[in-house]
């Protein structure tokens, strides 16, 4: 049996990322997949990019990764761009949309937000048709030769970890490493099964919550005098978004 760590939405929060990576190493997990949003919101996007490139064998694009890689006159985005530099921005702009793997006879599709776009948000309380649409093939995900829909879909984006089962399929969200918006602990997922096997076998999804030094993350944000500081600090301390509940 193999265990694969799947994490998402680091948002430049290095104390949270370090805590999650320490937890992953402590469990002896050798393979790590990242579902995007390495940058944005938090004070150290450049460190997050370098760390994720070092430890992850697969990284897909998030909405913040796409946004910050584009030319802009928005000063908040330019602040992050200056921290990242040209080479990291090119790398973020080159990330793939999705990733698929086979485990215990199940086809697993992973992306940041939805099969339609990195900007299309699907919450666990979305209408059933929206959640079922997460399993559909699109131009962005591609369609396999046999046309088979994925058995399991995993994503990030909404900063809200959950697992749901319906109509024989499983939908899960990793939650957020660096900006959780349901409770103030870093979150990631573990997939366990027979990697690369087309034969049915034991398979599980575990959601892991990891406490980290939130006040250290707050101090780092204050020291860097980053934009949108006050709402960011509130989100870290409370695990709640100050405005709309579906912000990510």
Backbone bond lengths (Angstrom), bond angles and torsions (degrees), N, CA, C in turn:
res aa  C-N    CA-C-N  psi(-1)  N-CA   C-N-CA  omega(-1)  CA-C   N-CA-C  phi
1 X - - - 1.466 - - 1.522 109.15 -
2 X 1.328 115.36 139.78 1.458 120.76 177.71 1.519 109.14 -115.56
3 X 1.314 115.76 146.97 1.453 122.15 174.86 1.523 109.21 -115.94
4 X 1.342 116.30 131.70 1.456 122.49 -179.55 1.521 108.26 -121.20
5 X 1.325 117.00 126.33 1.465 121.63 175.23 1.529 109.05 -84.18
6 X 1.331 115.89 133.39 1.466 121.44 177.34 1.523 107.29 -124.63
7 X 1.325 115.83 118.60 1.460 120.15 -178.15 1.520 110.41 -128.57
8 X 1.327 115.91 164.62 1.459 120.30 -175.87 1.520 110.32 -158.67
9 X 1.314 115.51 162.59 1.469 123.11 168.91 1.530 112.65 55.86
10 X 1.332 115.19 63.57 1.458 121.68 177.04 1.523 110.68 -76.55
11 X 1.307 116.90 -40.84 1.466 123.68 175.50 1.529 113.07 53.44
12 X 1.333 115.90 41.76 1.458 119.96 172.69 1.513 115.15 66.52
13 X 1.333 118.00 17.05 1.470 122.77 179.86 1.526 108.09 -96.36
14 X 1.324 117.03 96.38 1.464 120.84 -172.25 1.529 113.18 -76.94
15 X 1.323 121.24 -38.19 1.474 118.10 174.71 1.529 112.61 -57.51
16 X 1.331 117.35 -38.94 1.464 120.33 177.73 1.524 110.85 -68.49
17 X 1.321 117.45 -43.59 1.463 120.79 179.43 1.527 110.92 -63.09
18 X 1.325 117.44 -43.01 1.463 120.29 179.40 1.525 110.86 -61.77
19 X 1.337 116.86 -40.62 1.465 120.17 -179.99 1.528 110.78 -63.89
20 X 1.326 116.88 -41.75 1.467 120.66 179.42 1.521 110.83 -67.27
21 X 1.330 117.42 -44.10 1.467 119.46 179.93 1.524 111.09 -66.02
22 X 1.323 117.77 -34.52 1.470 119.98 174.92 1.522 110.15 -63.68
23 X 1.334 117.13 -41.14 1.460 120.96 179.11 1.526 110.75 -64.75
24 X 1.319 116.41 -41.11 1.464 121.24 178.54 1.528 110.67 -62.74
25 X 1.337 116.30 -46.03 1.470 119.73 178.49 1.525 110.80 -63.46
26 X 1.330 116.63 -39.37 1.457 120.17 179.82 1.514 113.12 -63.10
27 X 1.309 117.32 -26.09 1.461 121.90 177.59 1.527 112.24 -89.60
28 X 1.325 116.44 -2.81 1.458 120.62 178.20 1.517 113.99 74.00
29 X 1.326 117.81 27.02 1.467 121.10 -178.57 1.530 109.29 -84.83
30 X 1.309 116.15 123.38 1.461 121.06 -175.21 1.524 112.58 -93.29
31 X 1.324 117.78 -22.74 1.467 120.60 -174.83 1.524 109.93 -113.55
32 X 1.338 115.58 130.59 1.465 121.51 -178.63 1.518 108.88 -131.58
33 X 1.332 116.57 131.50 1.457 123.44 177.02 1.526 108.17 -117.56
34 X 1.311 116.87 137.62 1.467 121.86 179.36 1.521 109.82 -116.00
35 X 1.334 115.89 133.18 1.468 121.64 -177.16 1.528 113.14 -103.05
36 X 1.323 116.72 28.36 1.446 119.57 167.40 1.517 116.56 97.43
37 X 1.325 114.33 -177.71 1.461 124.39 -173.72 1.522 111.30 55.07
38 X 1.314 114.12 55.22 1.452 120.57 173.03 1.525 110.38 -68.76
39 X 1.331 115.89 -28.93 1.462 122.01 -168.87 1.525 110.50 -120.25
40 X 1.346 114.42 179.60 1.456 120.52 -179.89 1.512 111.29 87.66
41 X 1.306 115.92 148.39 1.470 124.10 176.97 1.517 112.48 73.24
42 X 1.337 119.06 -61.75 1.457 123.17 -172.31 1.514 113.76 -85.91
43 X 1.363 117.17 171.06 1.463 121.40 -167.12 1.517 116.41 -84.69
44 X 1.343 119.38 -14.27 1.460 119.72 -173.11 1.528 112.29 -127.91
45 X 1.335 117.82 65.59 1.461 120.37 179.34 1.521 112.67 -63.53
46 X 1.326 116.66 -34.88 1.470 119.80 -177.61 1.532 111.28 -66.63
47 X 1.333 117.07 -38.15 1.464 120.59 178.80 1.528 109.76 -69.48
48 X 1.329 116.49 -40.39 1.467 120.37 178.90 1.522 110.72 -60.85
49 X 1.322 117.48 -44.78 1.465 120.86 179.60 1.528 110.34 -61.93
50 X 1.315 117.07 -47.65 1.462 119.85 -178.16 1.528 111.30 -63.02
51 X 1.323 117.13 -41.47 1.463 120.88 -178.35 1.527 110.82 -67.00
52 X 1.328 116.78 -43.51 1.466 120.53 -179.34 1.528 110.77 -66.79
53 X 1.308 117.38 -39.93 1.465 119.98 177.23 1.527 111.19 -62.22
54 X 1.301 116.69 -30.60 1.452 121.51 -178.67 1.528 112.08 -75.23
55 X 1.344 117.37 -38.93 1.469 119.27 -169.79 1.525 114.35 -104.24
56 X 1.324 118.56 -19.02 1.472 120.57 -173.55 1.518 111.13 -100.59
57 X 1.334 116.62 135.61 1.464 119.07 176.12 1.520 111.20 -88.75
58 X 1.335 117.77 -14.61 1.457 121.83 177.86 1.525 108.85 -141.64
59 X 1.340 116.25 133.23 1.466 122.00 176.44 1.516 107.67 -136.30
60 X 1.337 117.75 129.29 1.460 120.65 174.22 1.530 109.21 -108.62
61 X 1.314 115.67 166.04 1.455 121.65 -172.64 1.529 112.19 -83.17
62 X 1.339 115.55 136.43 1.450 121.97 172.17 1.516 111.60 -103.82
63 X 1.323 116.59 172.96 1.461 119.69 -178.44 1.533 112.18 -66.65
64 X 1.332 117.72 -39.18 1.463 119.74 177.11 1.524 111.01 -68.67
65 X 1.322 117.42 -36.08 1.463 120.42 177.79 1.524 110.52 -62.00
66 X 1.331 115.21 -43.99 1.461 120.05 178.35 1.525 111.00 -65.97
67 X 1.339 115.87 -44.49 1.461 120.64 -175.52 1.524 111.78 -63.52
68 X 1.325 116.45 -46.10 1.456 119.62 -174.89 1.530 111.44 -72.97
69 X 1.326 117.84 -19.98 1.466 121.13 179.85 1.522 112.70 -80.10
70 X 1.349 116.75 -8.07 1.457 120.78 -178.61 1.532 111.24 -94.11
71 X 1.343 118.58 150.08 1.464 120.35 173.48 1.518 110.16 -59.04
72 X 1.313 117.08 140.52 1.456 120.53 -177.40 1.513 110.54 -153.73
73 X 1.328 115.34 155.17 1.464 121.72 171.69 1.519 110.89 -106.56
74 X 1.323 117.28 1.37 1.463 121.55 -179.05 1.526 109.05 -74.42
75 X 1.322 117.20 119.31 1.461 120.33 -171.48 1.525 112.78 -65.27
76 X 1.327 118.24 -33.98 1.467 119.08 178.02 1.528 111.07 -62.40
77 X 1.343 116.20 -42.76 1.460 119.73 177.80 1.524 111.52 -68.36
78 X 1.308 116.27 -37.02 1.469 119.85 179.16 1.534 111.31 -64.42
79 X 1.331 116.91 -31.03 1.462 120.78 175.80 1.532 109.72 -59.35
80 X 1.325 116.67 -46.54 1.463 121.10 178.44 1.524 111.00 -67.62
81 X 1.315 117.16 -38.73 1.458 120.29 179.39 1.524 111.62 -62.15
82 X 1.325 116.61 -41.15 1.469 119.60 178.61 1.525 111.16 -63.08
83 X 1.318 117.33 -36.44 1.454 120.70 177.74 1.528 111.40 -67.00
84 X 1.311 116.34 -35.30 1.462 121.02 -173.85 1.526 113.23 -79.71
85 X 1.318 117.81 -42.48 1.454 120.70 -176.28 1.524 111.79 80.93
86 X 1.306 116.57 164.56 1.461 122.37 -170.31 1.529 113.33 -64.23
87 X 1.325 117.93 -42.51 1.469 119.14 -175.61 1.532 111.47 -64.93
88 X 1.320 117.81 -44.14 1.465 120.41 178.92 1.525 110.71 -66.06
89 X 1.319 117.00 -37.58 1.459 119.74 178.57 1.528 110.66 -63.91
90 X 1.331 117.63 -40.54 1.466 120.20 176.74 1.517 110.10 -62.21
91 X 1.319 116.99 -42.04 1.470 120.51 -179.98 1.527 110.55 -63.10
92 X 1.322 117.72 -44.97 1.465 120.50 178.35 1.525 110.90 -59.90
93 X 1.325 116.50 -40.68 1.458 120.40 -179.09 1.514 113.76 -70.99
94 X 1.338 117.62 -13.33 1.467 121.26 -178.40 1.528 112.99 -99.30
95 X 1.325 118.62 0.59 1.460 120.82 -174.53 1.526 111.30 -66.55
96 X 1.332 118.12 146.75 1.468 120.81 178.59 1.519 111.61 -72.87
97 X 1.316 115.70 162.17 1.464 121.59 -178.66 1.524 111.63 -77.36
98 X 1.319 117.77 -39.81 1.467 120.61 -174.46 1.524 110.05 -149.39
99 X 1.321 114.21 171.59 1.467 121.04 179.09 1.518 108.22 -145.22
100 X 1.344 116.63 141.67 1.460 120.80 177.75 1.526 110.59 -125.36
101 X 1.313 115.83 147.45 1.453 121.92 175.90 1.520 109.39 -147.00
102 X 1.328 115.05 162.33 1.461 122.46 179.11 1.514 108.21 -112.00
103 X 1.332 115.94 133.10 1.459 120.59 179.34 1.520 109.34 -149.67
104 X 1.328 116.27 124.40 1.470 122.04 177.76 1.526 112.79 51.71
105 X 1.331 116.54 39.28 1.451 121.42 178.52 1.510 114.74 79.84
106 X 1.320 117.34 4.06 1.457 121.37 -179.39 1.527 110.71 -109.00
107 X 1.329 115.67 135.39 1.452 120.73 171.83 1.517 108.22 -85.55
108 X 1.330 115.53 124.00 1.465 121.34 -176.99 1.523 108.63 -114.40
109 X 1.319 115.85 124.98 1.477 120.75 177.54 1.526 108.43 -112.26
110 X 1.329 115.03 132.47 1.453 121.87 -178.33 1.524 110.17 -123.64
111 X 1.323 117.02 132.96 1.464 122.28 173.91 1.516 108.37 -150.89
112 X 1.329 116.71 -179.79 1.466 119.01 -174.34 1.520 113.37 -80.73
113 X 1.337 117.49 -51.58 1.462 119.67 -170.14 1.520 114.06 -127.86
114 X 1.320 117.85 -46.59 1.461 122.45 -179.77 1.520 108.08 -163.92
115 X 1.337 118.90 167.08 1.461 119.80 178.33 1.522 113.01 -74.82
116 X 1.318 116.51 -5.04 1.466 121.28 -177.08 1.520 111.66 -95.27
117 X 1.333 117.08 -43.35 1.459 121.06 -172.60 1.519 109.84 -163.63
118 X 1.332 116.34 153.32 1.467 120.24 173.44 1.520 111.25 -70.61
119 X 1.326 117.31 -9.41 1.461 121.61 -178.74 1.530 113.48 -104.94
120 X 1.322 118.38 -4.09 1.466 121.37 -178.58 1.519 109.14 -90.91
121 X 1.321 116.55 115.02 1.471 122.59 -170.40 1.516 110.71 -99.14
122 X 1.347 115.77 133.44 1.468 121.71 179.17 1.527 108.40 -128.13
123 X 1.324 115.81 112.53 1.457 121.96 -179.33 1.535 110.85 -88.06
124 X 1.332 118.22 161.90 1.465 120.09 179.15 1.522 113.31 -64.75
125 X 1.313 117.32 -18.40 1.470 121.71 178.25 1.527 112.11 -100.12
126 X 1.343 117.34 9.96 1.468 120.30 177.83 1.521 110.10 -63.66
127 X 1.336 118.26 158.94 1.463 120.68 176.98 1.528 111.40 -53.95
128 X 1.313 116.00 148.00 1.466 121.01 -176.79 1.521 112.11 -54.18
129 X 1.330 117.61 -39.14 1.456 119.17 -178.45 1.529 111.40 -64.29
130 X 1.341 117.45 -32.19 1.461 120.44 178.03 1.522 111.20 -70.22
131 X 1.327 116.69 -38.48 1.465 119.59 179.22 1.532 111.23 -71.95
132 X 1.324 117.46 -38.84 1.464 119.54 176.40 1.524 111.18 -65.69
133 X 1.330 117.36 -31.87 1.462 120.85 178.72 1.527 112.10 -65.52
134 X 1.313 118.03 -15.96 1.460 121.13 177.52 1.527 111.70 -64.50
135 X 1.320 117.99 -18.76 1.462 122.09 -179.39 1.531 112.65 -93.45
136 X 1.322 118.41 -5.28 1.458 121.26 -175.06 1.533 111.44 -76.11
137 X 1.335 114.79 153.37 1.459 120.94 172.33 1.523 108.98 -80.31
138 X 1.320 116.73 142.19 1.459 121.90 176.67 1.524 109.13 -135.76
139 X 1.301 115.66 174.23 1.464 120.17 175.90 1.527 110.29 -59.87
140 X 1.329 116.27 -34.24 1.458 120.42 -177.42 1.536 111.89 -72.82
141 X 1.331 117.96 -40.02 1.466 120.69 -178.05 1.517 112.37 -84.71
142 X 1.341 116.54 -25.72 1.447 120.52 -172.31 1.522 110.84 81.35
143 X 1.334 115.95 167.93 1.463 122.75 -179.86 1.514 109.34 -125.32
144 X 1.334 118.71 126.25 1.469 120.21 179.07 1.520 111.34 -66.43
145 X 1.320 116.49 161.76 1.462 120.86 -176.65 1.524 112.04 -59.49
146 X 1.331 116.98 -35.17 1.464 118.84 -179.46 1.524 112.99 -86.56
147 X 1.326 117.04 -3.84 1.458 121.09 178.08 1.513 115.02 71.21
148 X 1.320 117.28 5.99 1.466 121.05 -176.15 1.524 110.94 -67.58
149 X 1.336 115.87 133.59 1.456 120.96 176.08 1.528 109.90 -76.07
150 X 1.329 117.97 151.62 1.462 119.51 178.40 1.528 111.54 -65.31
151 X 1.315 115.04 147.59 1.458 121.16 176.25 1.524 111.69 -82.41
152 X 1.316 115.09 -30.93 1.462 121.82 -177.91 1.515 108.44 -133.23
153 X 1.320 116.68 134.48 1.464 122.18 174.32 1.522 108.32 -124.29
154 X 1.337 115.52 130.72 1.452 121.11 176.23 1.517 110.37 -123.29
155 X 1.333 115.99 145.00 1.467 120.08 -178.78 1.522 110.85 -152.28
156 X 1.319 116.33 176.06 1.459 123.24 178.51 1.516 109.84 -121.14
157 X 1.319 117.03 -124.24 1.463 125.82 168.37 1.523 115.87 72.34
158 X 1.322 119.05 -50.72 1.465 120.45 -169.86 1.527 113.30 -88.68
159 X 1.339 118.18 -6.08 1.469 122.44 176.42 1.524 111.55 60.09
160 X 1.311 116.07 34.12 1.467 122.36 -173.98 1.528 107.81 -143.51
161 X 1.337 116.98 101.97 1.471 121.27 -173.48 1.528 111.27 -77.32
162 X 1.336 115.92 136.93 1.464 120.23 176.41 1.520 110.08 -165.60
163 X 1.330 115.76 164.27 1.463 123.59 170.83 1.523 107.26 -133.45
164 X 1.342 116.41 130.78 1.464 121.66 176.86 1.529 109.66 -131.28
165 X 1.319 115.82 144.40 1.462 122.41 178.19 1.525 108.61 -122.24
166 X 1.324 116.34 130.05 1.456 120.09 174.30 1.523 110.04 -159.41
167 X 1.338 114.49 143.84 1.466 122.78 178.68 1.528 111.80 50.29
168 X 1.338 115.96 41.12 1.456 121.10 174.78 1.516 115.05 76.88
169 X 1.323 117.93 7.89 1.457 121.23 -178.43 1.527 109.87 -125.55
170 X 1.320 115.43 162.90 1.463 121.27 -176.59 1.518 109.92 -125.75
171 X 1.317 115.64 130.97 1.459 123.25 177.02 1.531 107.35 -118.34
172 X 1.336 116.14 128.02 1.462 117.71 178.52 1.518 111.03 -136.90
173 X 1.322 114.36 154.77 1.457 121.72 176.09 1.520 108.49 -123.60
174 X 1.318 116.48 135.27 1.459 121.51 -176.93 1.521 113.29 -72.56
175 X 1.349 116.97 -17.59 1.456 118.96 -165.84 1.521 109.61 73.00
176 X 1.314 116.33 -172.18 1.465 121.79 -175.30 1.515 111.60 -114.37
177 X 1.337 115.86 137.17 1.461 120.55 172.35 1.524 110.13 -69.61
178 X 1.321 116.62 -53.71 1.457 120.22 -167.64 1.501 117.48 -103.70
179 X 1.347 117.91 -3.97 1.464 119.52 -177.16 1.528 110.59 -152.76
180 X 1.348 117.48 53.33 1.468 119.98 -178.73 1.524 111.15 -62.17
181 X 1.325 115.43 140.65 1.461 119.92 -176.18 1.525 112.08 -122.84
182 X 1.345 117.20 31.47 1.454 119.77 170.22 1.525 111.00 -132.04
183 X 1.335 117.40 -32.33 1.467 121.60 169.36 1.521 107.53 -156.52
184 X 1.340 117.81 150.03 1.470 120.19 -169.70 1.518 114.69 -81.99
185 X 1.319 116.49 62.65 1.454 123.68 169.95 1.517 108.75 -139.73
186 X 1.332 116.19 143.14 1.459 120.62 178.47 1.527 110.15 -62.32
187 X 1.325 115.85 151.29 1.460 120.98 -174.36 1.523 110.67 -135.24
188 X 1.335 115.68 143.98 1.468 121.32 169.31 1.514 108.60 -155.64
189 X 1.331 117.19 173.96 1.462 122.14 -177.24 1.525 110.30 -121.48
190 X 1.325 115.25 155.15 1.469 122.01 173.85 1.524 108.43 -124.84
191 X 1.330 116.71 125.77 1.452 122.73 172.25 1.521 108.00 -99.18
192 X 1.345 116.92 132.55 1.451 120.63 179.81 1.523 110.23 -129.55
193 X 1.320 116.79 128.68 1.455 121.51 178.94 1.510 110.69 176.26
194 X 1.335 115.19 -167.59 1.455 121.77 177.69 1.530 108.73 -87.41
195 X 1.316 116.76 100.34 1.458 121.42 -175.90 1.517 111.37 -64.99
196 X 1.341 115.98 134.10 1.452 121.85 176.94 1.510 114.79 76.50
197 X 1.335 117.53 3.85 1.455 120.48 -176.26 1.530 111.66 -95.57
198 X 1.341 116.09 133.81 1.462 121.28 176.42 1.525 112.45 -90.47
199 X 1.331 116.78 -1.31 1.460 121.24 -179.81 1.524 110.48 -92.28
200 X 1.324 118.12 137.48 1.466 120.22 178.36 1.521 111.39 -58.09
201 X 1.312 115.77 136.08 1.458 121.59 179.79 1.517 108.12 -157.53
202 X 1.319 115.78 174.41 1.460 121.12 179.17 1.526 110.40 -55.96
203 X 1.326 115.43 137.41 1.469 121.25 -178.00 1.522 108.60 -148.37
204 X 1.331 116.66 139.49 1.460 119.19 177.60 1.514 110.97 -147.83
205 X 1.331 114.50 157.01 1.463 122.98 173.31 1.515 107.03 -123.27
206 X 1.315 116.27 124.73 1.466 121.07 178.93 1.527 108.67 -117.36
207 X 1.322 116.65 132.27 1.456 122.05 173.45 1.526 108.38 -98.92
208 X 1.322 115.72 128.30 1.459 121.69 -174.42 1.525 109.21 -116.46
209 X 1.328 116.26 132.17 1.462 121.29 173.99 1.527 108.32 -109.71
210 X 1.336 115.49 134.63 1.458 121.29 -175.13 1.528 109.55 -126.96
211 X 1.321 118.85 116.68 1.466 120.01 174.10 1.525 110.36 -67.96
212 X 1.321 116.77 148.37 1.461 120.76 176.99 1.527 108.72 -146.18
213 X 1.314 116.57 173.29 1.466 121.85 -176.84 1.531 109.64 -80.13
214 X 1.325 115.89 90.01 1.459 120.65 -177.73 1.521 111.30 -64.71
215 X 1.328 117.35 -39.40 1.469 119.29 -178.19 1.523 111.77 -67.46
216 X 1.330 118.03 -29.76 1.467 120.15 172.77 1.524 109.71 -65.03
217 X 1.327 116.91 -43.36 1.465 120.48 178.05 1.529 110.59 -62.29
218 X 1.329 117.61 -38.39 1.465 121.59 177.31 1.518 110.06 -63.88
219 X 1.327 117.42 -46.27 1.472 120.48 -179.62 1.524 111.07 -61.81
220 X 1.320 117.00 -40.45 1.467 119.32 179.23 1.525 111.26 -63.08
221 X 1.318 116.18 -40.71 1.466 119.82 178.49 1.527 110.79 -64.87
222 X 1.321 116.85 -41.07 1.466 120.66 179.06 1.521 111.07 -66.25
223 X 1.320 117.14 -41.88 1.466 120.75 -179.22 1.515 112.33 -63.30
224 X 1.335 116.51 -34.33 1.460 120.16 -179.44 1.525 112.51 -83.37
225 X 1.330 117.17 -7.16 1.474 121.94 179.79 1.533 110.86 51.18
226 X 1.321 114.10 48.03 1.453 120.14 -176.77 1.524 111.40 -73.40
227 X 1.330 117.05 157.74 1.468 120.14 177.25 1.517 111.79 -69.92
228 X 1.340 115.74 158.91 1.474 122.55 178.64 1.527 110.74 53.13
229 X 1.322 116.18 44.59 1.458 121.32 -173.18 1.527 112.70 -69.08
230 X 1.328 117.66 -47.62 1.468 120.78 -173.49 1.533 113.00 -60.69
231 X 1.349 119.70 -49.89 1.465 118.17 179.00 1.522 112.92 -65.17
232 X 1.331 116.66 -32.66 1.466 119.83 177.89 1.527 110.47 -62.93
233 X 1.329 117.02 -46.06 1.465 120.45 -179.78 1.521 110.68 -63.38
234 X 1.321 116.59 -41.15 1.465 118.93 178.79 1.522 111.16 -61.61
235 X 1.324 117.02 -42.04 1.460 120.58 179.65 1.530 111.13 -63.13
236 X 1.332 116.99 -42.21 1.459 119.43 179.41 1.526 111.32 -62.10
237 X 1.321 116.02 -45.19 1.470 119.78 -173.81 1.524 113.43 -74.94
238 X 1.312 117.33 -30.05 1.464 120.09 -173.04 1.525 113.89 -109.07
239 X 1.342 117.82 -19.17 1.458 119.63 -172.24 1.512 111.77 66.89
240 X 1.314 116.40 26.91 1.465 121.45 -179.83 1.518 109.31 -134.70
241 X 1.325 116.19 141.20 1.454 121.19 175.72 1.517 108.82 -84.21
242 X 1.327 116.07 138.64 1.455 120.98 -175.12 1.522 112.91 -67.43
243 X 1.345 116.45 -26.89 1.463 119.56 -175.57 1.515 111.55 -115.28
244 X 1.315 117.73 -118.36 1.450 122.12 -177.57 1.518 110.19 -66.09
245 X 1.333 116.31 138.80 1.449 120.11 -174.01 1.524 113.90 -74.82
246 X 1.347 117.84 -9.76 1.467 118.74 -179.22 1.528 112.21 -103.42
247 X 1.329 116.56 16.24 1.462 119.50 179.81 1.516 110.63 -69.77
248 X 1.372 117.27 140.06 1.458 119.51 178.34 1.488 112.77 -150.74
